[in-house]
């Protein structure tokens, strides 16, 4: 047995490193860490309701978006998989978020994601100019219905 371990130690080491890397990458993270919402100073939110055309767009100030961020920051983000496209049914809504901050005279993108009203988060995956679809995450642990109400109010959309 000792000889087998000695012979395959490199492969075992690589497998252990891969396991640790995946465990770190796939662990649930707080929304604040996922979106870097604590350092963002500029915000863009776009709503898509039942179709692919943008319904509303808002560029709220930090003060205007603070209650929504506080609600979302109560949650954690869990890796869910990969999808080629964002899909949603007619009663669901999708909100696109861009969170930025300034460094000197340049804007820096902190996070770009799409949040579906059922809590699925999508982040685009690219290699160069090639789109690989989206990494999908599930937002858990926050009042999602309350967050959707706040997003609709922010975008001046009707609430149910």
Rosetta blueprint (number, residue, H / E / L):
1 X L
2 X H
3 X H
4 X H
5 X H
6 X H
7 X H
8 X L
9 X H
10 X H
11 X H
12 X H
13 X H
14 X H
15 X H
16 X H
17 X H
18 X H
19 X H
20 X H
21 X H
22 X H
23 X H
24 X H
25 X H
26 X L
27 X L
28 X L
29 X E
30 X E
31 X H
32 X H
33 X H
34 X H
35 X H
36 X L
37 X L
38 X L
39 X L
40 X L
41 X L
42 X E
43 X E
44 X E
45 X E
46 X E
47 X E
48 X E
49 X E
50 X L
51 X L
52 X L
53 X L
54 X E
55 X E
56 X E
57 X E
58 X E
59 X L
60 X L
61 X L
62 X H
63 X H
64 X H
65 X H
66 X H
67 X H
68 X H
69 X H
70 X H
71 X H
72 X H
73 X L
74 X L
75 X L
76 X E
77 X E
78 X E
79 X E
80 X E
81 X E
82 X E
83 X E
84 X L
85 X L
86 X L
87 X L
88 X L
89 X L
90 X L
91 X L
92 X L
93 X E
94 X E
95 X E
96 X E
97 X E
98 X E
99 X E
100 X E
101 X E
102 X E
103 X E
104 X L
105 X L
106 X E
107 X E
108 X E
109 X E
110 X E
111 X E
112 X E
113 X E
114 X E
115 X E
116 X E
117 X L
118 X L
119 X L
120 X E
121 X E
122 X E
123 X E
124 X E
125 X E
126 X E
127 X E
128 X L
129 X L
130 X E
131 X E
132 X E
133 X E
134 X E
135 X E
136 X E
137 X E
138 X E
139 X E
140 X E
141 X L
142 X L
143 X L
144 X H
145 X H
146 X H
147 X H
148 X H
149 X H
150 X H
151 X H
152 X H
153 X H
154 X H
155 X L
156 X L
157 X L
158 X L
159 X L
160 X L
